[in-house]
Each structure stands twice: as structure tokens, then as C-alpha cells.
């Protein structure tokens, strides 16, 4: 994911929205490699939101994960693809100051091989979608 920057003015974010690109499979099936994201920087994070954060050990690396639950010291974040790794199971709780923003919209670019009229119509109907908060019924089991 590319490095993103924000200019601040007296502690207030000048441009609260930005773009990011997904690389890797950790958020499949919600997000795929190459998806473009609209990120709302400084937005309030709730359990189930997809967020952009700085990697706790490589802070120049930005990561997209789902904020699962609030814990002492920050957020427990997980990828939607349990087999990809690279989440709180590897690096623990993520401090609040490393959570940059909440993902609001996903745009999936047209692939070069999608040339048939039917493929273009399918793409047009699903290219831009909001990234929704997922409230898991099994959350109560993880909290115990």
C-alpha cells in the first residue's frame, strides 16, 4: 500500500479523505489486490470497520485490516482472509495513534480482459461499493 500523507492545520486535518491501493490477499473476499480505496482520515473507528493503519513494526508501511475489538492499548485488527496473516495475531494490539482512518468506499478498476459487453455491465454494476461495517455474531465468543 502506498505511503499517504496529510497536511494538518492547528491539529485539524485539511483533507480528510484520501486514496489508497490494496496490495496482497489479506482482505479477500472484501477487498482484492488492485482495489482503490477512499479513506476517511481521522474518522471514529468502531468494531467491524475496515481501517488503514501504520504497521506497528514498520511504520512506513500502511496496512488495511478490520478493527475487530477494542482492547487495552488499542485495537485488535484482523484480515478477512484468515490464511494470509499479517494482523494482530502476529503483532498484537495496534495503538490508537497508528490507526489513520476508516475505509468508506472500494473501487475495483476494469481489468484488461473484461472486454465483452456483459463483462463491462457486470463491472459497472459492482465497480464502486461502500465498505460496510461487519457486526459478527461470534464476537461475543471471542471476548470471553
C-alpha positions as CSV (number, residue, x, y, z in Angstrom):
1,X,0.0,0.0,0.0
2,X,1.5,3.4,-0.9
3,X,2.6,5.9,1.7
4,X,0.0,8.5,2.3
5,X,0.5,11.9,3.8
6,X,-1.8,14.5,5.3
7,X,-1.2,18.2,5.9
8,X,-2.6,19.4,9.2
9,X,-3.5,22.9,10.3
10,X,-3.7,23.6,14.0
11,X,-4.4,19.9,14.7
12,X,-7.2,19.8,12.1
13,X,-7.0,17.6,9.0
14,X,-7.1,19.8,5.9
15,X,-8.0,16.9,3.5
16,X,-10.0,14.3,5.5
17,X,-10.3,11.9,2.5
18,X,-7.6,10.2,0.6
19,X,-6.9,7.3,-1.8
20,X,-5.1,4.1,-1.2
21,X,-4.5,0.9,-3.3
22,X,-4.8,-2.6,-1.9
23,X,-1.8,-4.9,-2.4
24,X,-1.9,-8.5,-1.3
25,X,-4.7,-11.0,-0.4
26,X,-5.2,-10.4,3.4
27,X,-8.7,-8.8,3.0
28,X,-10.1,-11.2,0.4
29,X,-13.1,-11.5,-0.2
30,X,-14.0,-7.9,0.9
31,X,-11.0,-6.3,-0.9
32,X,-8.9,-7.6,-3.7
33,X,-5.4,-6.8,-5.0
34,X,-5.6,-3.7,-7.1
35,X,-8.7,-2.2,-5.5
36,X,-8.7,1.5,-4.9
37,X,-10.0,2.8,-1.6
38,X,-11.4,6.1,-0.4
39,X,-10.1,6.5,3.2
40,X,-11.7,8.9,5.7
41,X,-8.8,10.0,7.9
42,X,-9.4,10.7,11.5
43,X,-12.9,9.1,11.4
44,X,-14.2,7.4,14.5
45,X,-13.4,3.7,14.4
46,X,-15.9,1.1,15.6
47,X,-15.6,-2.7,15.9
48,X,-16.2,-4.2,12.4
49,X,-14.8,-1.2,10.4
50,X,-12.2,-1.7,7.8
51,X,-9.3,0.7,8.7
52,X,-6.0,1.9,7.3
53,X,-3.1,1.8,9.9
54,X,0.6,2.0,10.1
55,X,2.3,-1.3,10.7
56,X,3.4,-1.4,14.3
57,X,7.0,-2.6,13.4
58,X,7.4,-0.9,10.0
59,X,5.7,2.4,10.4
60,X,6.4,3.5,6.8
61,X,4.2,0.6,5.7
62,X,0.4,1.1,5.6
63,X,-1.9,-1.8,6.1
64,X,-5.7,-2.4,5.6
65,X,-7.4,-4.6,8.2
66,X,-10.7,-4.9,10.0
67,X,-10.9,-3.5,13.5
68,X,-12.3,-6.4,15.5
69,X,-12.4,-5.2,19.1
70,X,-11.1,-2.6,21.5
71,X,-8.5,-3.9,23.9
72,X,-6.2,-2.3,26.5
73,X,-3.7,-0.3,24.5
74,X,-5.6,-0.1,21.2
75,X,-7.4,-2.1,18.6
76,X,-7.2,-5.8,17.7
77,X,-7.2,-6.0,13.9
78,X,-7.6,-9.0,11.6
79,X,-7.6,-9.6,7.9
80,X,-10.8,-11.1,6.4
81,X,-8.6,-13.8,4.9
82,X,-7.6,-15.9,7.9
83,X,-4.9,-17.7,5.9
84,X,-3.0,-14.6,4.8
85,X,-1.7,-13.5,8.2
86,X,-0.1,-10.1,8.9
87,X,-2.5,-8.9,11.5
88,X,-2.8,-8.7,15.3
89,X,-2.2,-12.4,15.7
90,X,1.3,-11.6,14.5
91,X,1.9,-8.1,16.1
92,X,-0.7,-7.8,18.9
93,X,-2.8,-4.8,19.7
94,X,-2.4,-1.7,17.5
95,X,-2.2,1.6,19.4
96,X,-4.8,4.3,18.6
97,X,-2.2,6.6,17.2
98,X,-1.3,4.1,14.4
99,X,-4.9,3.9,13.2
100,X,-5.1,6.5,10.4
101,X,-8.7,6.2,9.2
102,X,-11.7,4.3,8.1
103,X,-12.3,2.9,4.6
104,X,-15.5,4.3,3.2
105,X,-15.6,3.1,-0.5
106,X,-14.0,0.5,-2.7
107,X,-13.4,1.0,-6.4
108,X,-12.4,-2.0,-8.4
109,X,-10.8,-1.0,-11.7
110,X,-11.8,-2.6,-15.0
111,X,-9.4,-5.4,-15.9
112,X,-7.9,-5.6,-19.4
113,X,-9.5,-8.9,-20.2
114,X,-13.0,-7.6,-19.4
115,X,-14.0,-6.5,-22.9
116,X,-17.2,-8.3,-23.6
117,X,-20.4,-6.2,-23.2
118,X,-21.7,-8.5,-20.4
119,X,-18.4,-8.2,-18.5
120,X,-18.4,-4.4,-18.8
121,X,-22.0,-4.3,-17.5
122,X,-21.1,-6.6,-14.5
123,X,-18.1,-4.4,-13.8
124,X,-20.2,-1.2,-14.0
125,X,-22.7,-2.6,-11.5
126,X,-20.1,-3.6,-8.9
127,X,-17.1,-1.4,-9.5
128,X,-17.8,1.1,-6.7
129,X,-19.2,-0.1,-3.4
130,X,-19.3,1.2,0.1
131,X,-17.1,-0.8,2.5
132,X,-19.6,-1.8,5.3
133,X,-19.0,-2.5,8.9
134,X,-19.4,-6.1,9.8
135,X,-21.0,-7.0,13.1
136,X,-20.1,-10.6,13.8
137,X,-22.4,-12.8,15.9
138,X,-19.4,-14.7,17.0
139,X,-17.8,-11.6,18.6
140,X,-19.3,-12.5,22.0
141,X,-17.3,-15.7,21.9
142,X,-14.0,-14.0,21.2
143,X,-14.5,-11.6,24.1
144,X,-14.6,-14.4,26.7
